[in-house]
Amino acid sequence: MLLDTFTRERHPAGEAVLRNTRAQAALPAPGPHVEASREIVGELIVLPEVNDYVTTLLSGVDLRYEFPYPAVGPVGALPRPGTRRRRRHAVAAARTPPFGA
């Protein structure tokens, strides 16, 4: 079932979000160590590779499943929004091995 793999699949994503949030929360704090870190981050962020990495990290667009995910098939294979899925699709998805297995 879908929920059987939830912890294994989503907890790493949640941990990454929490780590990033903690790092962002630390930067506005006062103190010489944090000010030095802010200066270094400010110097690094102008580098295109660093800017791309940080932008992707903070936006969360790097958190995704690889496709085609076995339970849903290739991108575009799902019914259009508003249409009903046939029961056999749900049964086949339930029998599909867990993501990453």
Beta strands, then each sheet from edge to edge (+ up, - down):
end
